[in-house]
Amino acid sequence: MLMHRNRSRRKQHWPTGLYEQNGYYKFLRVDGTTKGLGRNKTEAFKAAQWYNSKYRLTVPVDHIEAPNLNQSNVHNDITLSLFISLFQAEIIPDLEWSESYLKNQNILLNTILKSNLSDMRLDEIQLSHISSFLNNRTPRMYNRYRSLLILLYKHAIDRGLVSENIPIRKLKAKEGTRRRMRLSKQLFIKIRDTAPVWLKNAMNLSLQTSQGRLEVANMKTTDISDGLLHVTRKKVESHEHANIAIPVSGLLADAINDCNDGIKSPFLVHKILRNRNEASLNKREHFTQVTPEQITREFTKIVRSMPEFQNLPEGVSPPTFHEIRSLSIYLMEAQGYDAQKIACHSKREMTDHYKKGHSKEYIKIEHIDVNLE
């Protein structure tokens, strides 16, 4: 069976093959394939225990036993798909990726698993095979797949499965510069006036806290205590500057009060989920929770319907929900406040980057008389 990393002390009692990443449970079968088990811990344990009692015997029933990656005589039999299963189950949990980044990387991994590379042995994949997979992709996606393949091979080398990182020999594609259109106060108001109530609440919370869609979607009523809204910036949550407490007063208090619409929900931004199927519920802690993806979709739909964002210049993209964070930082600094802490930026340069593009910046210089005498 597959080589497992040592369990932490608090997970020593977990069923064999069961892993958890950002609250989502995943199970590794004896044949190296994986199965998502949702976010319910009790149900995930039951499913894992049932499977292990039925199949994880000395000789697995109805399954092909996966090779032991410690045995040198099986290294040549390891396919890319088998190694990706190991990568997802054993290596990714140690990489401490954010939930959103993990989701994006798994989408890329699933595309690789559907490609011709999937069933090829690691030792038979050549540069020409990598080139065929990467060709005809946009420069941005080319580089994303290239980076992920390089990472996979780094770990395969670390485990002694291959001796060379083939994908790193591919040159990085040159990406064309594309500029995101900044969001002005006037456009913010116009979009908000068109938005449904739950998106209006999300926009107001983002503007008053300088947080992105992931933080806004996860704000709970229990995050408010002692007159403070406690927020953790997910993208940098391992850093000390990621945790902030914002005084609930003024317009932020108004934005929070607007969320009290009579619907019982632990989340500030919420709506009634119409389609309560298992897949939808597994994405949420509560059936009223609005996901970050819903925020993006609804905001983008409104933006695309507005004449202000039609026929933009070449290389300019319409604003996304994330631009509210940029607008918030710009407006706070325009009022004389330092927005670095509320934005959870470790460096001042990043705060300055968010401010750029909202207005023309002039460099003040010393006047010099040009004397003709």
C-alpha positions as CSV (number, residue, x, y, z in Angstrom):
1,M,0.0,0.0,0.0
2,L,1.0,3.6,-0.3
3,M,3.6,5.1,2.0
4,H,2.0,7.3,4.6
5,R,3.5,10.2,6.5
6,N,3.5,10.0,10.3
7,R,0.2,11.1,11.8
8,S,0.2,14.0,14.3
9,R,-0.6,12.9,17.9
10,R,-4.2,14.2,17.7
11,K,-4.8,12.2,14.5
12,Q,-3.2,8.9,15.6
13,H,-6.7,7.4,16.2
14,W,-8.0,8.3,12.7
15,P,-8.9,5.5,10.2
16,T,-6.1,4.5,7.9
17,G,-6.4,6.5,4.6
18,L,-8.4,9.4,5.9
19,Y,-7.0,12.9,5.6
20,E,-8.3,16.4,6.2
21,Q,-7.4,19.6,4.4
22,N,-9.1,22.9,5.5
23,G,-12.1,21.1,6.9
24,Y,-12.6,18.8,3.9
25,Y,-12.1,15.1,4.3
26,K,-10.5,12.9,1.7
27,F,-9.9,9.2,1.6
28,L,-7.0,7.3,0.0
29,R,-8.1,3.8,-1.3
30,V,-5.8,0.9,-1.4
31,D,-5.4,1.2,-5.2
32,G,-4.0,4.7,-4.9
33,T,-7.2,6.5,-6.0
34,T,-8.8,9.2,-3.8
35,K,-12.4,9.9,-2.8
36,G,-13.8,13.2,-1.4
37,L,-15.9,12.6,1.8
38,G,-17.2,16.1,2.4
39,R,-16.9,18.2,5.5
40,N,-18.9,16.1,8.0
41,K,-16.3,14.5,10.3
42,T,-18.6,11.9,11.7
43,E,-19.8,10.7,8.3
44,A,-16.2,10.7,6.9
45,F,-15.1,8.5,9.8
46,K,-17.9,6.1,9.3
47,A,-17.2,5.8,5.6
48,A,-13.5,5.3,6.1
49,Q,-14.1,2.7,8.8
50,W,-16.6,0.8,6.6
51,Y,-14.2,0.8,3.7
52,N,-11.2,-0.4,5.8
53,S,-13.2,-3.2,7.3
54,K,-14.2,-4.4,3.9
55,Y,-11.2,-3.8,1.7
56,R,-8.1,-3.0,3.7
57,L,-7.2,-6.6,4.5
58,T,-3.9,-8.4,4.1
59,V,-5.0,-9.1,0.5
60,P,-7.4,-6.4,-0.7
61,V,-10.6,-7.6,-2.3
62,D,-11.7,-6.3,-5.7
63,H,-8.8,-3.9,-5.8
64,I,-5.3,-3.8,-7.2
65,E,-2.9,-3.3,-4.3
66,A,-0.9,-0.1,-4.9
67,P,2.8,-0.5,-4.9
68,N,5.0,0.4,-1.9
69,L,7.0,3.4,-3.1
70,N,9.8,2.4,-0.7
71,Q,10.6,-0.6,-2.9
72,S,13.1,0.2,-5.6
73,N,11.8,-2.6,-7.9
74,V,8.5,-0.9,-8.3
75,H,9.7,2.6,-9.1
76,N,9.4,2.1,-12.9
77,D,5.7,1.1,-12.5
78,I,4.7,4.5,-10.9
79,T,2.4,6.4,-13.2
80,L,1.9,10.1,-13.0
81,S,-1.7,9.6,-11.9
82,L,-0.6,7.3,-9.1
83,F,1.9,9.9,-7.9
84,I,-0.7,12.7,-8.1
85,S,-2.9,10.6,-5.7
86,L,0.0,10.4,-3.3
87,F,0.8,14.1,-3.8
88,Q,-2.8,15.0,-2.9
89,A,-3.1,12.7,0.1
90,E,0.4,13.0,1.7
91,I,2.3,16.0,0.4
92,I,-0.3,18.8,-0.1
93,P,-1.4,18.8,3.6
94,D,2.2,19.7,4.5
95,L,2.3,22.6,2.0
96,E,-0.2,24.7,4.0
97,W,-1.9,26.1,1.0
98,S,-4.9,28.4,1.5
99,E,-8.3,26.9,0.7
100,S,-8.8,29.0,-2.4
101,Y,-5.3,28.1,-3.7
102,L,-5.8,24.4,-3.0
103,K,-9.0,24.5,-4.9
104,N,-7.4,26.1,-7.9
105,Q,-4.4,23.7,-7.9
106,N,-6.8,20.7,-7.6
107,I,-8.6,21.9,-10.8
108,L,-5.2,21.9,-12.6
109,L,-4.3,18.5,-11.2
110,N,-7.7,17.1,-12.4
111,T,-6.9,18.4,-15.9
112,I,-3.6,16.7,-15.9
113,L,-5.3,13.4,-14.7
114,K,-7.5,13.6,-17.8
115,S,-4.6,14.1,-20.2
116,N,-2.4,11.6,-22.0
117,L,0.3,12.1,-19.4
118,S,-1.9,10.5,-16.7
119,D,-1.3,6.8,-17.5
120,M,2.4,7.3,-18.5
121,R,5.1,6.1,-16.1
122,L,7.1,8.9,-14.6
123,D,10.3,7.5,-16.1
124,E,8.9,7.4,-19.6
125,I,7.6,11.0,-19.8
126,Q,9.9,13.0,-22.1
127,L,10.1,16.7,-22.8
128,S,8.1,16.2,-26.0
129,H,5.2,14.8,-24.0
130,I,5.3,17.8,-21.6
131,S,5.4,20.1,-24.7
132,S,2.3,18.5,-26.2
133,F,0.4,19.0,-23.0
134,L,1.4,22.6,-22.6
135,N,1.0,23.7,-26.3
136,N,-2.0,25.7,-27.4
137,R,-2.7,27.0,-23.9
138,T,-2.7,30.7,-23.0
139,P,0.6,32.0,-21.7
140,R,-0.9,32.3,-18.2
141,M,-2.3,28.8,-18.1
142,Y,0.9,27.4,-19.7
143,N,2.9,28.9,-16.9
144,R,0.5,27.6,-14.2
145,Y,0.6,24.1,-15.5
146,R,4.4,24.3,-16.0
147,S,4.9,25.4,-12.3
148,L,2.7,22.6,-11.0
149,L,4.4,19.9,-13.0
150,I,7.8,21.3,-11.8
151,L,6.5,21.0,-8.2
152,L,5.3,17.4,-8.8
153,Y,8.7,16.4,-10.2
154,K,10.5,18.0,-7.3
155,H,8.7,15.8,-4.9
156,A,9.1,12.8,-7.2
157,I,12.8,13.4,-7.2
158,D,12.8,13.8,-3.4
159,R,11.2,10.3,-3.1
160,G,13.7,8.8,-5.5
161,L,11.2,8.1,-8.3
162,V,12.9,10.1,-11.0
163,S,16.3,11.6,-11.4
164,E,15.5,14.7,-13.5
165,N,12.9,17.4,-13.4
166,I,11.8,17.3,-17.0
167,P,9.2,20.1,-16.9
168,I,11.8,22.7,-15.7
169,R,13.5,22.4,-19.1
170,K,10.5,24.1,-20.6
171,L,10.9,27.8,-20.9
172,K,8.5,30.0,-19.1
173,A,5.9,31.6,-21.5
174,K,5.9,35.4,-21.8
175,E,2.6,36.7,-20.5
176,G,1.1,39.8,-22.0
177,T,0.5,42.7,-19.6
178,R,-3.1,43.1,-18.7
179,R,-4.4,45.9,-16.5
180,R,-7.4,45.6,-14.2
181,M,-9.7,48.6,-14.4
182,R,-9.9,50.3,-11.0
183,L,-13.3,50.8,-9.3
184,S,-14.3,54.4,-8.6
185,K,-16.7,55.6,-5.9
186,Q,-19.3,56.3,-8.5
187,L,-19.1,52.9,-10.1
188,F,-19.1,51.2,-6.7
189,I,-22.4,52.9,-5.9
190,K,-23.9,52.1,-9.2
191,I,-23.1,48.4,-8.9
192,R,-24.3,48.3,-5.3
193,D,-27.6,49.9,-6.3
194,T,-28.1,47.1,-8.8
195,A,-27.0,44.2,-6.5
196,P,-29.3,41.9,-4.5
197,V,-29.4,42.6,-0.7
198,W,-26.9,39.9,0.2
199,L,-24.3,41.3,-2.3
200,K,-24.9,44.8,-1.1
201,N,-24.0,43.7,2.4
202,A,-20.9,41.9,1.1
203,M,-19.8,45.0,-0.8
204,N,-20.4,47.3,2.2
205,L,-18.5,45.0,4.5
206,S,-15.6,44.7,2.1
207,L,-15.4,48.5,1.7
208,Q,-15.5,49.2,5.5
209,T,-13.0,46.5,6.4
210,S,-10.7,46.4,3.3
211,Q,-11.1,42.6,3.1
212,G,-11.6,40.3,0.1
213,R,-14.4,38.0,-0.8
214,L,-13.1,35.0,1.2
215,E,-12.9,37.0,4.4
216,V,-16.3,38.6,3.8
217,A,-18.0,35.3,3.1
218,N,-16.6,33.8,6.3
219,M,-17.5,36.7,8.7
220,K,-19.8,35.4,11.5
221,T,-21.8,37.0,14.2
222,T,-19.6,35.2,16.7
223,D,-16.6,37.1,15.3
224,I,-18.0,40.2,17.0
225,S,-17.1,40.6,20.7
226,D,-16.2,43.5,23.0
227,G,-17.2,46.0,20.3
228,L,-14.7,44.5,17.8
229,L,-15.0,42.5,14.6
230,H,-12.2,39.9,14.5
231,V,-10.9,39.0,11.1
232,T,-8.3,36.7,9.8
233,R,-6.9,37.3,6.3
234,K,-6.9,33.8,4.9
235,K,-4.2,34.4,2.3
236,V,-1.6,35.2,4.9
237,E,-3.2,33.5,8.0
238,S,0.1,32.0,9.1
239,H,1.6,35.5,9.5
240,E,1.2,37.6,12.7
241,H,-0.2,40.6,10.8
242,A,-3.1,38.4,9.4
243,N,-5.3,38.7,12.5
244,I,-6.9,42.1,13.1
245,A,-9.7,43.4,15.4
246,I,-11.7,46.3,13.9
247,P,-13.8,48.6,16.1
248,V,-17.5,48.2,15.2
249,S,-18.7,51.8,14.9
250,G,-19.8,54.3,12.3
251,L,-20.3,52.9,8.8
252,L,-19.0,49.5,9.7
253,A,-21.7,49.2,12.4
254,D,-24.3,50.3,9.8
255,A,-23.0,47.6,7.4
256,I,-23.3,44.9,10.1
257,N,-26.8,46.1,11.1
258,D,-27.9,45.9,7.5
259,C,-27.1,42.2,7.6
260,N,-29.9,41.7,10.2
261,D,-32.7,40.8,7.8
262,G,-34.6,38.3,9.9
263,I,-32.9,35.2,8.4
264,K,-31.4,33.1,11.2
265,S,-27.8,32.6,10.1
266,P,-24.4,32.5,11.8
267,F,-22.9,34.4,8.9
268,L,-23.2,38.1,8.3
269,V,-23.5,37.7,4.5
270,H,-26.2,35.1,3.9
271,K,-29.1,34.1,1.7
272,I,-31.5,31.2,1.6
273,L,-30.0,28.3,-0.4
274,R,-32.7,27.1,-2.9
275,N,-31.0,23.9,-4.1
276,R,-30.0,22.0,-0.9
277,N,-28.5,19.0,-2.6
278,E,-25.5,17.2,-1.0
279,A,-22.9,18.9,-3.3
280,S,-24.2,22.4,-2.4
281,L,-24.3,21.7,1.3
282,N,-20.8,20.2,1.4
283,K,-19.4,23.5,0.3
284,R,-21.0,25.3,3.3
285,E,-20.9,25.3,7.0
286,H,-24.5,26.4,7.0
287,F,-27.2,26.3,4.3
288,T,-27.5,30.1,4.4
289,Q,-23.8,30.7,3.9
290,V,-22.8,32.6,0.7
291,T,-19.7,31.1,-0.9
292,P,-16.8,33.3,-2.3
293,E,-17.6,31.9,-5.8
294,Q,-21.2,33.2,-5.5
295,I,-20.0,36.7,-4.6
296,T,-17.7,36.7,-7.6
297,R,-20.3,35.4,-10.1
298,E,-23.0,37.8,-9.0
299,F,-20.7,40.8,-9.0
300,T,-19.2,39.9,-12.4
301,K,-22.7,39.4,-13.9
302,I,-23.7,42.9,-12.8
303,V,-20.5,44.4,-14.1
304,R,-20.8,42.7,-17.5
305,S,-24.3,44.1,-17.9
306,M,-23.3,47.7,-17.4
307,P,-22.4,50.0,-20.4
308,E,-19.5,51.5,-18.5
309,F,-17.6,48.3,-18.8
310,Q,-18.3,47.6,-22.5
311,N,-15.7,48.2,-25.2
312,L,-12.8,48.6,-22.8
313,P,-9.4,49.4,-24.3
314,E,-7.2,46.5,-25.4
315,G,-5.4,44.9,-22.4
316,V,-7.9,46.3,-19.8
317,S,-10.2,44.0,-17.8
318,P,-13.3,45.1,-16.0
319,P,-13.1,45.3,-12.2
320,T,-13.7,42.3,-10.0
321,F,-15.0,42.2,-6.4
322,H,-11.4,42.3,-5.2
323,E,-11.2,45.9,-6.5
324,I,-13.4,47.0,-3.6
325,R,-10.5,46.2,-1.3
326,S,-8.3,48.4,-3.5
327,L,-10.9,51.2,-3.4
328,S,-11.2,50.9,0.3
329,I,-7.5,51.2,0.9
330,Y,-7.3,54.2,-1.5
331,L,-10.2,56.1,0.2
332,M,-8.9,55.4,3.7
333,E,-5.5,56.8,2.8
334,A,-7.0,59.7,1.0
335,Q,-8.7,60.6,4.4
336,G,-5.3,60.5,6.1
337,Y,-5.4,57.0,7.6
338,D,-2.7,54.4,7.3
339,A,-4.5,51.4,5.7
340,Q,-1.5,49.0,6.0
341,K,-2.7,47.2,9.2
342,I,-6.4,46.9,8.2
343,A,-5.3,45.5,4.8
344,C,-3.1,42.9,6.6
345,H,-0.1,43.9,4.6
346,S,3.3,43.0,6.0
347,K,5.1,45.6,3.8
348,R,4.1,49.2,3.0
349,E,5.0,48.6,-0.7
350,M,1.9,46.3,-1.1
351,T,-0.4,48.9,0.4
352,D,1.0,51.5,-2.0
353,H,0.4,49.0,-4.9
354,Y,-3.3,48.8,-4.0
355,K,-3.6,52.6,-4.0
356,K,-2.1,53.0,-7.5
357,G,-4.4,53.8,-10.4
358,H,-7.2,55.5,-8.6
359,S,-5.9,59.0,-9.3
360,K,-3.0,60.7,-11.1
361,E,0.0,61.0,-8.8
362,Y,2.2,64.0,-9.3
363,I,5.8,64.3,-8.2
364,K,6.5,67.5,-6.4
365,I,9.8,69.1,-7.5
366,E,11.8,72.2,-6.6
367,H,11.3,75.2,-8.9
368,I,14.4,76.3,-10.7
369,D,14.7,79.7,-12.5
370,V,16.1,79.2,-15.9
371,N,18.1,82.4,-16.4
372,L,19.0,83.5,-19.8
373,E,21.3,86.3,-18.7
